[in-house]
Amino acid sequence: MFYISLVIGFGCGIIGALMAFVITRNEYQKHQFDERQLLKVSLQAAVTTFAIFLGSAIVLGYLLIRFVQR
C-alpha cells in the first residue's frame, strides 16, 4: 500500500511540477523578467510543488496504512 502511494505521489508530483513551471514561467514573462531570473523562479515553483505532492502522498499513505488497514 505504501509503495502505491509513493508511485502515485511521484507521478502526480511530476505532473504538478511541470504545470507549476509552465504557469509560473508564463505569468512572470508578462512582468519583463530577464531569462535567468525567470528560469530560477519557475524551477523553484516546480521543485516546491513536487515536494508538496510527494510529501502529501507519503503522509497520506502512512496514515492509510496506520489507521485504515486494520
mmCIF file of the N, C-alpha and C atoms, coordinates in Angstrom:
data_MODEL
# 
_entry.id   MODEL 
# 
loop_
_atom_site.group_PDB 
_atom_site.id 
_atom_site.type_symbol 
_atom_site.label_atom_id 
_atom_site.label_alt_id 
_atom_site.label_comp_id 
_atom_site.label_asym_id 
_atom_site.label_entity_id 
_atom_site.label_seq_id 
_atom_site.pdbx_PDB_ins_code 
_atom_site.Cartn_x 
_atom_site.Cartn_y 
_atom_site.Cartn_z 
_atom_site.occupancy 
_atom_site.B_iso_or_equiv 
_atom_site.pdbx_formal_charge 
_atom_site.auth_seq_id 
_atom_site.auth_comp_id 
_atom_site.auth_asym_id 
_atom_site.auth_atom_id 
_atom_site.pdbx_PDB_model_num 
ATOM 1   N N  . MET A 1 1  ? 0.814  -1.188 0.000   1.00 0.00 ? 1  MET A N  1 
ATOM 2   C CA . MET A 1 1  ? 0.000  0.000  0.000   1.00 0.00 ? 1  MET A CA 1 
ATOM 3   C C  . MET A 1 1  ? 0.864  1.262  0.000   1.00 0.00 ? 1  MET A C  1 
ATOM 4   N N  . PHE A 1 2  ? 1.937  1.254  0.785   1.00 0.00 ? 2  PHE A N  1 
ATOM 5   C CA . PHE A 1 2  ? 2.809  2.420  0.861   1.00 0.00 ? 2  PHE A CA 1 
ATOM 6   C C  . PHE A 1 2  ? 3.490  2.683  -0.480  1.00 0.00 ? 2  PHE A C  1 
ATOM 7   N N  . TYR A 1 3  ? 3.897  1.633  -1.173  1.00 0.00 ? 3  TYR A N  1 
ATOM 8   C CA . TYR A 1 3  ? 4.567  1.810  -2.465  1.00 0.00 ? 3  TYR A CA 1 
ATOM 9   C C  . TYR A 1 3  ? 3.615  2.384  -3.509  1.00 0.00 ? 3  TYR A C  1 
ATOM 10  N N  . ILE A 1 4  ? 2.349  2.020  -3.413  1.00 0.00 ? 4  ILE A N  1 
ATOM 11  C CA . ILE A 1 4  ? 1.359  2.574  -4.343  1.00 0.00 ? 4  ILE A CA 1 
ATOM 12  C C  . ILE A 1 4  ? 1.219  4.072  -4.119  1.00 0.00 ? 4  ILE A C  1 
ATOM 13  N N  . SER A 1 5  ? 1.139  4.496  -2.871  1.00 0.00 ? 5  SER A N  1 
ATOM 14  C CA . SER A 1 5  ? 1.021  5.932  -2.602  1.00 0.00 ? 5  SER A CA 1 
ATOM 15  C C  . SER A 1 5  ? 2.290  6.673  -3.004  1.00 0.00 ? 5  SER A C  1 
ATOM 16  N N  . LEU A 1 6  ? 3.433  6.024  -2.891  1.00 0.00 ? 6  LEU A N  1 
ATOM 17  C CA . LEU A 1 6  ? 4.691  6.631  -3.314  1.00 0.00 ? 6  LEU A CA 1 
ATOM 18  C C  . LEU A 1 6  ? 4.722  6.822  -4.830  1.00 0.00 ? 6  LEU A C  1 
ATOM 19  N N  . VAL A 1 7  ? 4.287  5.826  -5.571  1.00 0.00 ? 7  VAL A N  1 
ATOM 20  C CA . VAL A 1 7  ? 4.244  5.926  -7.034  1.00 0.00 ? 7  VAL A CA 1 
ATOM 21  C C  . VAL A 1 7  ? 3.231  6.980  -7.472  1.00 0.00 ? 7  VAL A C  1 
ATOM 22  N N  . ILE A 1 8  ? 2.069  6.998  -6.831  1.00 0.00 ? 8  ILE A N  1 
ATOM 23  C CA . ILE A 1 8  ? 1.058  7.998  -7.168  1.00 0.00 ? 8  ILE A CA 1 
ATOM 24  C C  . ILE A 1 8  ? 1.575  9.398  -6.844  1.00 0.00 ? 8  ILE A C  1 
ATOM 25  N N  . GLY A 1 9  ? 2.215  9.567  -5.699  1.00 0.00 ? 9  GLY A N  1 
ATOM 26  C CA . GLY A 1 9  ? 2.771  10.863 -5.320  1.00 0.00 ? 9  GLY A CA 1 
ATOM 27  C C  . GLY A 1 9  ? 3.861  11.316 -6.267  1.00 0.00 ? 9  GLY A C  1 
ATOM 28  N N  . PHE A 1 10 ? 4.705  10.384 -6.692  1.00 0.00 ? 10 PHE A N  1 
ATOM 29  C CA . PHE A 1 10 ? 5.775  10.729 -7.627  1.00 0.00 ? 10 PHE A CA 1 
ATOM 30  C C  . PHE A 1 10 ? 5.188  11.132 -8.979  1.00 0.00 ? 10 PHE A C  1 
ATOM 31  N N  . GLY A 1 11 ? 4.217  10.367 -9.456  1.00 0.00 ? 11 GLY A N  1 
ATOM 32  C CA . GLY A 1 11 ? 3.594  10.682 -10.744 1.00 0.00 ? 11 GLY A CA 1 
ATOM 33  C C  . GLY A 1 11 ? 2.852  12.005 -10.722 1.00 0.00 ? 11 GLY A C  1 
ATOM 34  N N  . CYS A 1 12 ? 2.046  12.205 -9.699  1.00 0.00 ? 12 CYS A N  1 
ATOM 35  C CA . CYS A 1 12 ? 1.317  13.475 -9.578  1.00 0.00 ? 12 CYS A CA 1 
ATOM 36  C C  . CYS A 1 12 ? 2.269  14.632 -9.307  1.00 0.00 ? 12 CYS A C  1 
ATOM 37  N N  . GLY A 1 13 ? 3.346  14.361 -8.591  1.00 0.00 ? 13 GLY A N  1 
ATOM 38  C CA . GLY A 1 13 ? 4.345  15.397 -8.327  1.00 0.00 ? 13 GLY A CA 1 
ATOM 39  C C  . GLY A 1 13 ? 5.024  15.875 -9.605  1.00 0.00 ? 13 GLY A C  1 
ATOM 40  N N  . ILE A 1 14 ? 5.343  14.943 -10.489 1.00 0.00 ? 14 ILE A N  1 
ATOM 41  C CA . ILE A 1 14 ? 5.955  15.310 -11.771 1.00 0.00 ? 14 ILE A CA 1 
ATOM 42  C C  . ILE A 1 14 ? 4.993  16.147 -12.602 1.00 0.00 ? 14 ILE A C  1 
ATOM 43  N N  . ILE A 1 15 ? 3.750  15.714 -12.684 1.00 0.00 ? 15 ILE A N  1 
ATOM 44  C CA . ILE A 1 15 ? 2.752  16.462 -13.463 1.00 0.00 ? 15 ILE A CA 1 
ATOM 45  C C  . ILE A 1 15 ? 2.522  17.840 -12.845 1.00 0.00 ? 15 ILE A C  1 
ATOM 46  N N  . GLY A 1 16 ? 2.390  17.890 -11.528 1.00 0.00 ? 16 GLY A N  1 
ATOM 47  C CA . GLY A 1 16 ? 2.194  19.169 -10.849 1.00 0.00 ? 16 GLY A CA 1 
ATOM 48  C C  . GLY A 1 16 ? 3.380  20.100 -11.008 1.00 0.00 ? 16 GLY A C  1 
ATOM 49  N N  . ALA A 1 17 ? 4.589  19.542 -10.942 1.00 0.00 ? 17 ALA A N  1 
ATOM 50  C CA . ALA A 1 17 ? 5.790  20.356 -11.102 1.00 0.00 ? 17 ALA A CA 1 
ATOM 51  C C  . ALA A 1 17 ? 5.880  20.931 -12.515 1.00 0.00 ? 17 ALA A C  1 
ATOM 52  N N  . LEU A 1 18 ? 5.562  20.130 -13.507 1.00 0.00 ? 18 LEU A N  1 
ATOM 53  C CA . LEU A 1 18 ? 5.580  20.633 -14.883 1.00 0.00 ? 18 LEU A CA 1 
ATOM 54  C C  . LEU A 1 18 ? 4.557  21.743 -15.084 1.00 0.00 ? 18 LEU A C  1 
ATOM 55  N N  . MET A 1 19 ? 3.372  21.539 -14.530 1.00 0.00 ? 19 MET A N  1 
ATOM 56  C CA . MET A 1 19 ? 2.330  22.563 -14.659 1.00 0.00 ? 19 MET A CA 1 
ATOM 57  C C  . MET A 1 19 ? 2.714  23.837 -13.909 1.00 0.00 ? 19 MET A C  1 
ATOM 58  N N  . ALA A 1 20 ? 3.288  23.706 -12.723 1.00 0.00 ? 20 ALA A N  1 
ATOM 59  C CA . ALA A 1 20 ? 3.716  24.878 -11.961 1.00 0.00 ? 20 ALA A CA 1 
ATOM 60  C C  . ALA A 1 20 ? 4.808  25.631 -12.703 1.00 0.00 ? 20 ALA A C  1 
ATOM 61  N N  . PHE A 1 21 ? 5.729  24.896 -13.326 1.00 0.00 ? 21 PHE A N  1 
ATOM 62  C CA . PHE A 1 21 ? 6.792  25.529 -14.103 1.00 0.00 ? 21 PHE A CA 1 
ATOM 63  C C  . PHE A 1 21 ? 6.216  26.331 -15.263 1.00 0.00 ? 21 PHE A C  1 
ATOM 64  N N  . VAL A 1 22 ? 5.307  25.721 -16.002 1.00 0.00 ? 22 VAL A N  1 
ATOM 65  C CA . VAL A 1 22 ? 4.720  26.383 -17.175 1.00 0.00 ? 22 VAL A CA 1 
ATOM 66  C C  . VAL A 1 22 ? 3.899  27.610 -16.758 1.00 0.00 ? 22 VAL A C  1 
ATOM 67  N N  . ILE A 1 23 ? 3.080  27.454 -15.734 1.00 0.00 ? 23 ILE A N  1 
ATOM 68  C CA . ILE A 1 23 ? 2.234  28.565 -15.293 1.00 0.00 ? 23 ILE A CA 1 
ATOM 69  C C  . ILE A 1 23 ? 3.076  29.713 -14.747 1.00 0.00 ? 23 ILE A C  1 
ATOM 70  N N  . THR A 1 24 ? 4.060  29.400 -13.907 1.00 0.00 ? 24 THR A N  1 
ATOM 71  C CA . THR A 1 24 ? 4.908  30.447 -13.336 1.00 0.00 ? 24 THR A CA 1 
ATOM 72  C C  . THR A 1 24 ? 5.708  31.158 -14.414 1.00 0.00 ? 24 THR A C  1 
ATOM 73  N N  . ARG A 1 25 ? 6.248  30.393 -15.341 1.00 0.00 ? 25 ARG A N  1 
ATOM 74  C CA . ARG A 1 25 ? 7.031  30.993 -16.431 1.00 0.00 ? 25 ARG A CA 1 
ATOM 75  C C  . ARG A 1 25 ? 6.152  31.910 -17.273 1.00 0.00 ? 25 ARG A C  1 
ATOM 76  N N  . ASN A 1 26 ? 4.953  31.465 -17.590 1.00 0.00 ? 26 ASN A N  1 
ATOM 77  C CA . ASN A 1 26 ? 4.048  32.264 -18.406 1.00 0.00 ? 26 ASN A CA 1 
ATOM 78  C C  . ASN A 1 26 ? 3.658  33.558 -17.695 1.00 0.00 ? 26 ASN A C  1 
ATOM 79  N N  . GLU A 1 27 ? 3.359  33.469 -16.404 1.00 0.00 ? 27 GLU A N  1 
ATOM 80  C CA . GLU A 1 27 ? 2.945  34.667 -15.658 1.00 0.00 ? 27 GLU A CA 1 
ATOM 81  C C  . GLU A 1 27 ? 4.095  35.651 -15.473 1.00 0.00 ? 27 GLU A C  1 
ATOM 82  N N  . TYR A 1 28 ? 5.282  35.168 -15.158 1.00 0.00 ? 28 TYR A N  1 
ATOM 83  C CA . TYR A 1 28 ? 6.405  36.060 -14.922 1.00 0.00 ? 28 TYR A CA 1 
ATOM 84  C C  . TYR A 1 28 ? 6.959  36.660 -16.219 1.00 0.00 ? 28 TYR A C  1 
ATOM 85  N N  . GLN A 1 29 ? 6.699  36.046 -17.349 1.00 0.00 ? 29 GLN A N  1 
ATOM 86  C CA . GLN A 1 29 ? 7.104  36.632 -18.627 1.00 0.00 ? 29 GLN A CA 1 
ATOM 87  C C  . GLN A 1 29 ? 6.358  37.931 -18.883 1.00 0.00 ? 29 GLN A C  1 
ATOM 88  N N  . LYS A 1 30 ? 5.162  38.030 -18.382 1.00 0.00 ? 30 LYS A N  1 
ATOM 89  C CA . LYS A 1 30 ? 4.359  39.244 -18.566 1.00 0.00 ? 30 LYS A CA 1 
ATOM 90  C C  . LYS A 1 30 ? 4.948  40.438 -17.811 1.00 0.00 ? 30 LYS A C  1 
ATOM 91  N N  . HIS A 1 31 ? 5.801  40.162 -16.809 1.00 0.00 ? 31 HIS A N  1 
ATOM 92  C CA . HIS A 1 31 ? 6.361  41.226 -15.976 1.00 0.00 ? 31 HIS A CA 1 
ATOM 93  C C  . HIS A 1 31 ? 7.794  41.583 -16.364 1.00 0.00 ? 31 HIS A C  1 
ATOM 94  N N  . GLN A 1 32 ? 8.221  41.184 -17.539 1.00 0.00 ? 32 GLN A N  1 
ATOM 95  C CA . GLN A 1 32 ? 9.509  41.571 -18.126 1.00 0.00 ? 32 GLN A CA 1 
ATOM 96  C C  . GLN A 1 32 ? 10.719 41.170 -17.267 1.00 0.00 ? 32 GLN A C  1 
ATOM 97  N N  . PHE A 1 33 ? 10.701 39.959 -16.720 1.00 0.00 ? 33 PHE A N  1 
ATOM 98  C CA . PHE A 1 33 ? 11.863 39.432 -16.020 1.00 0.00 ? 33 PHE A CA 1 
ATOM 99  C C  . PHE A 1 33 ? 12.905 38.999 -17.043 1.00 0.00 ? 33 PHE A C  1 
ATOM 100 N N  . ASP A 1 34 ? 14.186 39.042 -16.672 1.00 0.00 ? 34 ASP A N  1 
ATOM 101 C CA . ASP A 1 34 ? 15.198 38.512 -17.578 1.00 0.00 ? 34 ASP A CA 1 
ATOM 102 C C  . ASP A 1 34 ? 15.148 36.980 -17.546 1.00 0.00 ? 34 ASP A C  1 
ATOM 103 N N  . GLU A 1 35 ? 15.735 36.354 -18.546 1.00 0.00 ? 35 GLU A N  1 
ATOM 104 C CA . GLU A 1 35 ? 15.591 34.909 -18.751 1.00 0.00 ? 35 GLU A CA 1 
ATOM 105 C C  . GLU A 1 35 ? 16.161 34.090 -17.595 1.00 0.00 ? 35 GLU A C  1 
ATOM 106 N N  . ARG A 1 36 ? 17.276 34.519 -17.044 1.00 0.00 ? 36 ARG A N  1 
ATOM 107 C CA . ARG A 1 36 ? 17.911 33.776 -15.953 1.00 0.00 ? 36 ARG A CA 1 
ATOM 108 C C  . ARG A 1 36 ? 17.044 33.793 -14.689 1.00 0.00 ? 36 ARG A C  1 
ATOM 109 N N  . GLN A 1 37 ? 16.518 34.963 -14.349 1.00 0.00 ? 37 GLN A N  1 
ATOM 110 C CA . GLN A 1 37 ? 15.668 35.076 -13.170 1.00 0.00 ? 37 GLN A CA 1 
ATOM 111 C C  . GLN A 1 37 ? 14.338 34.355 -13.395 1.00 0.00 ? 37 GLN A C  1 
ATOM 112 N N  . LEU A 1 38 ? 13.832 34.402 -14.606 1.00 0.00 ? 38 LEU A N  1 
ATOM 113 C CA . LEU A 1 38 ? 12.598 33.721 -14.957 1.00 0.00 ? 38 LEU A CA 1 
ATOM 114 C C  . LEU A 1 38 ? 12.735 32.210 -14.775 1.00 0.00 ? 38 LEU A C  1 
ATOM 115 N N  . LEU A 1 39 ? 13.840 31.662 -15.230 1.00 0.00 ? 39 LEU A N  1 
ATOM 116 C CA . LEU A 1 39 ? 14.101 30.232 -15.087 1.00 0.00 ? 39 LEU A CA 1 
ATOM 117 C C  . LEU A 1 39 ? 14.263 29.841 -13.619 1.00 0.00 ? 39 LEU A C  1 
ATOM 118 N N  . LYS A 1 40 ? 14.960 30.678 -12.850 1.00 0.00 ? 40 LYS A N  1 
ATOM 119 C CA . LYS A 1 40 ? 15.185 30.390 -11.436 1.00 0.00 ? 40 LYS A CA 1 
ATOM 120 C C  . LYS A 1 40 ? 13.871 30.348 -10.659 1.00 0.00 ? 40 LYS A C  1 
ATOM 121 N N  . VAL A 1 41 ? 13.017 31.330 -10.857 1.00 0.00 ? 41 VAL A N  1 
ATOM 122 C CA . VAL A 1 41 ? 11.742 31.387 -10.144 1.00 0.00 ? 41 VAL A CA 1 
ATOM 123 C C  . VAL A 1 41 ? 10.839 30.225 -10.558 1.00 0.00 ? 41 VAL A C  1 
ATOM 124 N N  . SER A 1 42 ? 10.824 29.902 -11.836 1.00 0.00 ? 42 SER A N  1 
ATOM 125 C CA . SER A 1 42 ? 9.989  28.804 -12.330 1.00 0.00 ? 42 SER A CA 1 
ATOM 126 C C  . SER A 1 42 ? 10.454 27.460 -11.781 1.00 0.00 ? 42 SER A C  1 
ATOM 127 N N  . LEU A 1 43 ? 11.751 27.244 -11.720 1.00 0.00 ? 43 LEU A N  1 
ATOM 128 C CA . LEU A 1 43 ? 12.275 25.999 -11.160 1.00 0.00 ? 43 LEU A CA 1 
ATOM 129 C C  . LEU A 1 43 ? 12.002 25.894 -9.662  1.00 0.00 ? 43 LEU A C  1 
ATOM 130 N N  . GLN A 1 44 ? 12.071 27.008 -8.947  1.00 0.00 ? 44 GLN A N  1 
ATOM 131 C CA . GLN A 1 44 ? 11.746 26.992 -7.524  1.00 0.00 ? 44 GLN A CA 1 
ATOM 132 C C  . GLN A 1 44 ? 10.293 26.592 -7.306  1.00 0.00 ? 44 GLN A C  1 
ATOM 133 N N  . ALA A 1 45 ? 9.401  27.125 -8.120  1.00 0.00 ? 45 ALA A N  1 
ATOM 134 C CA . ALA A 1 45 ? 7.984  26.767 -8.010  1.00 0.00 ? 45 ALA A CA 1 
ATOM 135 C C  . ALA A 1 45 ? 7.772  25.291 -8.328  1.00 0.00 ? 45 ALA A C  1 
ATOM 136 N N  . ALA A 1 46 ? 8.476  24.788 -9.336  1.00 0.00 ? 46 ALA A N  1 
ATOM 137 C CA . ALA A 1 46 ? 8.331  23.384 -9.723  1.00 0.00 ? 46 ALA A CA 1 
ATOM 138 C C  . ALA A 1 46 ? 8.841  22.443 -8.630  1.00 0.00 ? 46 ALA A C  1 
ATOM 139 N N  . VAL A 1 47 ? 9.992  22.749 -8.067  1.00 0.00 ? 47 VAL A N  1 
ATOM 140 C CA . VAL A 1 47 ? 10.562 21.894 -7.020  1.00 0.00 ? 47 VAL A CA 1 
ATOM 141 C C  . VAL A 1 47 ? 9.682  21.915 -5.768  1.00 0.00 ? 47 VAL A C  1 
ATOM 142 N N  . THR A 1 48 ? 9.189  23.085 -5.405  1.00 0.00 ? 48 THR A N  1 
ATOM 143 C CA . THR A 1 48 ? 8.305  23.194 -4.248  1.00 0.00 ? 48 THR A CA 1 
ATOM 144 C C  . THR A 1 48 ? 7.023  22.395 -4.451  1.00 0.00 ? 48 THR A C  1 
ATOM 145 N N  . THR A 1 49 ? 6.440  22.504 -5.620  1.00 0.00 ? 49 THR A N  1 
ATOM 146 C CA . THR A 1 49 ? 5.220  21.764 -5.926  1.00 0.00 ? 49 THR A CA 1 
ATOM 147 C C  . THR A 1 49 ? 5.463  20.261 -5.874  1.00 0.00 ? 49 THR A C  1 
ATOM 148 N N  . PHE A 1 50 ? 6.572  19.812 -6.447  1.00 0.00 ? 50 PHE A N  1 
ATOM 149 C CA . PHE A 1 50 ? 6.898  18.382 -6.418  1.00 0.00 ? 50 PHE A CA 1 
ATOM 150 C C  . PHE A 1 50 ? 7.055  17.888 -4.983  1.00 0.00 ? 50 PHE A C  1 
ATOM 151 N N  . ALA A 1 51 ? 7.752  18.666 -4.156  1.00 0.00 ? 51 ALA A N  1 
ATOM 152 C CA . ALA A 1 51 ? 7.972  18.258 -2.768  1.00 0.00 ? 51 ALA A CA 1 
ATOM 153 C C  . ALA A 1 51 ? 6.659  18.183 -2.002  1.00 0.00 ? 51 ALA A C  1 
ATOM 154 N N  . ILE A 1 52 ? 5.766  19.122 -2.238  1.00 0.00 ? 52 ILE A N  1 
ATOM 155 C CA . ILE A 1 52 ? 4.483  19.115 -1.544  1.00 0.00 ? 52 ILE A CA 1 
ATOM 156 C C  . ILE A 1 52 ? 3.642  17.916 -1.966  1.00 0.00 ? 52 ILE A C  1 
ATOM 157 N N  . PHE A 1 53 ? 3.584  17.634 -3.258  1.00 0.00 ? 53 PHE A N  1 
ATOM 158 C CA . PHE A 1 53 ? 2.803  16.491 -3.735  1.00 0.00 ? 53 PHE A CA 1 
ATOM 159 C C  . PHE A 1 53 ? 3.380  15.181 -3.209  1.00 0.00 ? 53 PHE A C  1 
ATOM 160 N N  . LEU A 1 54 ? 4.684  15.014 -3.302  1.00 0.00 ? 54 LEU A N  1 
ATOM 161 C CA . LEU A 1 54 ? 5.305  13.772 -2.850  1.00 0.00 ? 54 LEU A CA 1 
ATOM 162 C C  . LEU A 1 54 ? 5.168  13.619 -1.333  1.00 0.00 ? 54 LEU A C  1 
ATOM 163 N N  . GLY A 1 55 ? 5.406  14.686 -0.601  1.00 0.00 ? 55 GLY A N  1 
ATOM 164 C CA . GLY A 1 55 ? 5.268  14.634 0.854   1.00 0.00 ? 55 GLY A CA 1 
ATOM 165 C C  . GLY A 1 55 ? 3.852  14.323 1.290   1.00 0.00 ? 55 GLY A C  1 
ATOM 166 N N  . SER A 1 56 ? 2.886  14.923 0.623   1.00 0.00 ? 56 SER A N  1 
ATOM 167 C CA . SER A 1 56 ? 1.482  14.659 0.947   1.00 0.00 ? 56 SER A CA 1 
ATOM 168 C C  . SER A 1 56 ? 1.118  13.205 0.689   1.00 0.00 ? 56 SER A C  1 
ATOM 169 N N  . ALA A 1 57 ? 1.604  12.655 -0.406  1.00 0.00 ? 57 ALA A N  1 
ATOM 170 C CA . ALA A 1 57 ? 1.306  11.257 -0.722  1.00 0.00 ? 57 ALA A CA 1 
ATOM 171 C C  . ALA A 1 57 ? 1.948  10.314 0.289   1.00 0.00 ? 57 ALA A C  1 
ATOM 172 N N  . ILE A 1 58 ? 3.152  10.632 0.720   1.00 0.00 ? 58 ILE A N  1 
ATOM 173 C CA . ILE A 1 58 ? 3.820  9.785  1.711   1.00 0.00 ? 58 ILE A CA 1 
ATOM 174 C C  . ILE A 1 58 ? 3.070  9.821  3.038   1.00 0.00 ? 58 ILE A C  1 
ATOM 175 N N  . VAL A 1 59 ? 2.695  11.012 3.479   1.00 0.00 ? 59 VAL A N  1 
ATOM 176 C CA . VAL A 1 59 ? 1.959  11.145 4.745   1.00 0.00 ? 59 VAL A CA 1 
ATOM 177 C C  . VAL A 1 59 ? 0.604  10.460 4.643   1.00 0.00 ? 59 VAL A C  1 
ATOM 178 N N  . LEU A 1 60 ? -0.109 10.666 3.552   1.00 0.00 ? 60 LEU A N  1 
ATOM 179 C CA . LEU A 1 60 ? -1.414 10.036 3.384   1.00 0.00 ? 60 LEU A CA 1 
ATOM 180 C C  . LEU A 1 60 ? -1.295 8.511  3.310   1.00 0.00 ? 60 LEU A C  1 
ATOM 181 N N  . GLY A 1 61 ? -0.283 8.019  2.609   1.00 0.00 ? 61 GLY A N  1 
ATOM 182 C CA . GLY A 1 61 ? -0.059 6.575  2.545   1.00 0.00 ? 61 GLY A CA 1 
ATOM 183 C C  . GLY A 1 61 ? 0.238  5.990  3.907   1.00 0.00 ? 61 GLY A C  1 
ATOM 184 N N  . TYR A 1 62 ? 1.045  6.683  4.690   1.00 0.00 ? 62 TYR A N  1 
ATOM 185 C CA . TYR A 1 62 ? 1.353  6.219  6.044   1.00 0.00 ? 62 TYR A CA 1 
ATOM 186 C C  . TYR A 1 62 ? 0.102  6.197  6.906   1.00 0.00 ? 62 TYR A C  1 
ATOM 187 N N  . LEU A 1 63 ? -0.696 7.270  6.824   1.00 0.00 ? 63 LEU A N  1 
ATOM 188 C CA . LEU A 1 63 ? -1.905 7.334  7.636   1.00 0.00 ? 63 LEU A CA 1 
ATOM 189 C C  . LEU A 1 63 ? -2.917 6.263  7.238   1.00 0.00 ? 63 LEU A C  1 
ATOM 190 N N  . LEU A 1 64 ? -3.028 6.000  5.949   1.00 0.00 ? 64 LEU A N  1 
ATOM 191 C CA . LEU A 1 64 ? -3.929 4.956  5.498   1.00 0.00 ? 64 LEU A CA 1 
ATOM 192 C C  . LEU A 1 64 ? -3.495 3.587  5.990   1.00 0.00 ? 64 LEU A C  1 
ATOM 193 N N  . ILE A 1 65 ? -2.213 3.313  5.938   1.00 0.00 ? 65 ILE A N  1 
ATOM 194 C CA . ILE A 1 65 ? -1.702 2.029  6.424   1.00 0.00 ? 65 ILE A CA 1 
ATOM 195 C C  . ILE A 1 65 ? -1.896 1.937  7.931   1.00 0.00 ? 65 ILE A C  1 
ATOM 196 N N  . ARG A 1 66 ? -1.621 3.003  8.629   1.00 0.00 ? 66 ARG A N  1 
ATOM 197 C CA . ARG A 1 66 ? -1.650 3.003  10.098  1.00 0.00 ? 66 ARG A CA 1 
ATOM 198 C C  . ARG A 1 66 ? -3.064 2.893  10.663  1.00 0.00 ? 66 ARG A C  1 
ATOM 199 N N  . PHE A 1 67 ? -4.025 3.602  10.072  1.00 0.00 ? 67 PHE A N  1 
ATOM 200 C CA . PHE A 1 67 ? -5.348 3.682  10.704  1.00 0.00 ? 67 PHE A CA 1 
ATOM 201 C C  . PHE A 1 67 ? -6.473 2.984  9.960   1.00 0.00 ? 67 PHE A C  1 
ATOM 202 N N  . VAL A 1 68 ? -6.322 2.758  8.671   1.00 0.00 ? 68 VAL A N  1 
ATOM 203 C CA . VAL A 1 68 ? -7.420 2.162  7.894   1.00 0.00 ? 68 VAL A CA 1 
ATOM 204 C C  . VAL A 1 68 ? -7.220 0.675  7.701   1.00 0.00 ? 68 VAL A C  1 
ATOM 205 N N  . GLN A 1 69 ? -6.019 0.238  7.471   1.00 0.00 ? 69 GLN A N  1 
ATOM 206 C CA . GLN A 1 69 ? -5.743 -1.148 7.120   1.00 0.00 ? 69 GLN A CA 1 
ATOM 207 C C  . GLN A 1 69 ? -5.571 -2.003 8.382   1.00 0.00 ? 69 GLN A C  1 
ATOM 208 N N  . ARG A 1 70 ? -6.589 -2.099 9.170   1.00 0.00 ? 70 ARG A N  1 
ATOM 209 C CA . ARG A 1 70 ? -6.525 -2.930 10.389  1.00 0.00 ? 70 ARG A CA 1 
ATOM 210 C C  . ARG A 1 70 ? -7.590 -3.959 10.397  1.00 0.00 ? 70 ARG A C  1 
# 
